[in-house]
Amino acid sequence: MEANDIAIKETVPASRKLQAADAAELLKSASKLVVAKGKKISEFKLSQGSTDEAVAAMLGPTGNLRAPTARVGKTILVGFNDDAYTGVLG
């Protein structure tokens, strides 16, 4: 984040488990969701609100929100893929 001169406003420790309800809450203020799982990148347009599919994509096998998760403006990034971050961060 320092390389792109981005200030982190909030950090949530891993001991605080965020689940489906928390993921759905994050999506309420977003217009786009980008989920990276390895090399696969999925994008969801959230113009009509969150969907069960979008929430499920945000969760890992334990049912907890996958890390890292970042909110950049009205875009939520879940998981890490360099191309996805570069595309959103410019």
Secondary structure in CASP SS format (residue, H / E / C, confidence):
PFRMAT SS
TARGET T0000
AUTHOR 0000-0000-0000
METHOD secondary structure of the structure
MODEL  1
M C 1.00
E H 1.00
A H 1.00
N H 1.00
D C 1.00
I C 1.00
A C 1.00
I C 1.00
K C 1.00
E C 1.00
T C 1.00
V C 1.00
P C 1.00
A C 1.00
S C 1.00
R C 1.00
K C 1.00
L C 1.00
Q C 1.00
A H 1.00
A H 1.00
D H 1.00
A H 1.00
A H 1.00
E H 1.00
L H 1.00
L H 1.00
K C 1.00
S C 1.00
A C 1.00
S C 1.00
K E 1.00
L E 1.00
V E 1.00
V E 1.00
A E 1.00
K E 1.00
G C 1.00
K C 1.00
K E 1.00
I E 1.00
S E 1.00
E E 1.00
F E 1.00
K E 1.00
L C 1.00
S C 1.00
Q C 1.00
G C 1.00
S C 1.00
T C 1.00
D H 1.00
E H 1.00
A H 1.00
V H 1.00
A H 1.00
A H 1.00
M H 1.00
L E 1.00
G C 1.00
P C 1.00
T C 1.00
G C 1.00
N C 1.00
L E 1.00
R C 1.00
A C 1.00
P C 1.00
T E 1.00
A E 1.00
R E 1.00
V E 1.00
G C 1.00
K C 1.00
T E 1.00
I E 1.00
L E 1.00
V E 1.00
G C 1.00
F C 1.00
N C 1.00
D H 1.00
D H 1.00
A H 1.00
Y H 1.00
T H 1.00
G H 1.00
V H 1.00
L H 1.00
G C 1.00
END
